[in-house]
Amino acid sequence: MLKLRTALCILGAVGATFATSAALADETNPDIVHRQAIYTTISGHMGALRSALLLNNEKTQGQLAAHAEGIVESFKRMGDAYPPGTDRGITKASPEIWKQPDKFREAGRNAFASANNLLEVVQMDGSRREILAAYRDLGASCKACHDDFRLR
């Protein structure tokens, strides 16, 4: 089962890489490319969770923990993804990130806490209702950050 999960995660990462490579082809700042790749990975895991939870994809119900873990692990690898100078380039990062760094860090902590909560609920074999609530909470924390710190 672990080999299957690993293979699925690798396959998802490869797919995300190909899907975003055209958009990132012109960007040369490695910090911007890194953070965009991490967010793409998180988005892929959120989409897979959506398939299982909201679209009732029975074939993927057993993969909830792998996707929740993938989100948590991706957040852990963000590192210093917004150093000075990464406000310029091919990015949707709002200048507010650098103008309100404390508020931005708090939004990041909220999203990470929501991701950890989702993982805990899934690992504790929470009910479908509990898992959906944790998933929606994570989505809301992501949206809150996007609303304040992402250009449209």
HELIX and SHEET records of a PDB file:
HELIX    1   1 LEU A    2  LEU A   24  1                                  23    
HELIX    2   2 PRO A   30  LEU A   53  1                                  24    
HELIX    3   3 GLU A   58  GLN A   63  5                                   6    
HELIX    4   4 LEU A   64  LYS A   76  1                                  13    
HELIX    5   5 GLU A   96  LYS A   99  1                                   4    
HELIX    6   6 PRO A  101  GLN A  123  1                                  23    
HELIX    7   7 ARG A  128  PHE A  149  1                                  22    
END                                                                             
